[in-house]
Amino acid sequence: MQLVAGLGNPGLQYAATRHNVGFMAVDLMAEHLQTRVDRRFQRAFVGQGIHRGEKIILAKPQTYMNLSGEAVVPLLRWYKIKPAALTVVYDDLDLEPGRLRIRVRGGDGGHRGLASIIALLGTGDFVRVRIGIGRPPTPGPEVADYVLSRPAPGEEEAVTRVLRMVPEVLLEIFARGPESAMNRFNRADPV
């Protein structure tokens, strides 16, 4: 069994913002698995699908980004899933729009949603799929305002292209492991 947690903020006002690419990725995975992520459970919207006989739990925490661990960790415990079978999908300021990076274990990189999960889980040993959103221009908006706004049209196209890859990325992680997915998808050039 696998748990995929896409990070974001609940509410329509945040739906299409840079900070919600994790939610968007989970929705695309749900579409691929022909399921929905609409059942409220453990402070998240959850759904589940099956791929090649393996159950995949999909989750969108409804705690707001900075408290993501308060939904993700109870889900891991409820389903008796080890951290190694957790994949967290989230936005990354340090990657330009159109880039995706897979990483196994590590710190939070300044991402508060990830920090919440690591703090409550007690380990950073889980898979991360980072979706590039880029940094705000200088001078420009504060980081908080930037991540809570919609991408510019060119950026939005690049982010959408990467998001469309996420189901394939996740299935590669589940079937052949994160290292195989890293070799296939951690590209030097933007998509």
N, C-alpha and C positions, 0 to 999 in steps of 0.2 A: 504494500500500500504506500502511496505517495501523497504528500500534501503540498499543494502549490498555493502560496499566499501572495496575492497581488496587493501592494500597498497603495493607499490613497485616502481621500477624505470623503465622508458620506455627504449626500445632498446634491441637488441639481446645480447649485452655484459653482461646484467644483468639478462637475462631470467631465468637462473637456479641457481641464487645465493640465499643465505640465506635470504637476505633482500626482496626477491620477493615472499615469501610464500603466501602473501596476494593475489597477482595476480594469483598464482597457485590455491588457494582455490576458487577464483571467477570462474576460468575456469572450475573447477570440478563441481561447482554449476550450471554453464551454461549447461554443458553436461547433468547433472541430469534433468534440466528443458527443455532439447532439444532446446536450443537457442544458440545464439552466442553473444559475447561481442565485437562487431567490428564497432559500429557506433560512430564516433567522435562527441562529444557534451559536451559543458561546460568544456573544457580542460580535457576530460576523454574519454575512450572507454566505451560505455554503451551497454547494451542489456536488454531485459526484458522477463520474463516468467510469467506463471500463475501456481499457486499451490492452489488447492481447492478453486478456485474462487478469490484468492487474487493475485494482481499484485506484482511482485518482480522485482525491478530495480537492476541490477548488474552493478558495475562501477569499472574501473581500472584507477585511476587518472594518467594523463600523464604529471604532473607538476614536477616530481622527488619527492622523498620521503619527503624532508623537507618542501615542499610547498603543501602537500596533501590537506590541507583545502581550497586552492584556487580552487580546483575542487569539493570537496565534499559539501561544504556549498552552492555554486550556484546550485548544483543538488537538494539539499534539498529544496531550495527556489523555483526552477522551478516546481518541482513536488508537492510542498506544503506538504512536509512530515515533521512531527515533529521530533525533536531529539530522542524521545523515540522509533521511528520506524527506527532508523539508527543502523546498526550493522557494526562495523569496524573489519576487519580481518587483523592481522599483526604479524610480527615476534617478539619474546621476548627473549632477552639474559638471563633473569633470570629463564627461564624454560629450563630444559634439553631437548635435542631432543627426540621426542616421547611423549611429554606431551602437553596437551591442557588445557587452562583455560578460562572459561567464566566469565566475570565480568560485573556488571551493575554500571555505573558511576564511577567517581574517577578522579585522576590526570593523567598526561601523563607518569609517571614512567620513565622519561628520554628518551622516544621515540619521536624523533623530528617530525615524521609524525603525530602522535597523538597530539603532542603539537600544531601543526599548525591548526588542526581541532578544538581543544578546544579554541584556541585563537580567531579564526574567527567566531566560532559558539557562543562563550560566555558562554558555559556550557560544562561540562563533563558528563552530564546525557544522556548517550547512551550506548548501549551494545558493549562490546569488546570481540572478540574471539582471544585469544593469542596463537600463535603456537610457541612452544619451539624450539630454535636453539642453546641454550647453550652459554657459554662464551668461548672466545679463551683461549687456554692453556697458562700457565705462565712458563717460558718465551714463548712468541709466538707473533703472529701478532697483530698490533694495532686493536682496535675494528672496525674502519672504513674499514680496509682491510679485516678483518674477515667476516663482514656481507656482503661485496661485493664479496665474493668468494663462490665457490660451497662447499657444505658439503662433508665431507669425506664419503666413501662408507657406513660404519655402521650408521653414522648419517643420511645419505640420506634415507636409508631404514626406519629408525624410523620416520623421518619427513614425508615421503610418506605415511606411515600407518596412521598417524594422519590426514594428508590432506584428505585421502579417507573418513574419518569420517565427514568432514565438512558439506557436504550436509545434512546429518542426523541431525547434531547439529543445523544447521540453521533452518531446518523444525521444529524441536522441539521448538526452540525459538519462531517461528512464531505461532505455533499451541497452545502451552501450556504455553509460557512465559519463560523468561530467568532463573527464579528460578528453574523451572522444568528441564531445560537443564543443569543448574549448578549441580543439584542433580544427574543427570544421567552421566555427562561427566567430571566433575572436580574430576578426580581420583587421589588418592595418589600415585599409581604405574604407571610407564611408560607403554604406550600401547605396 
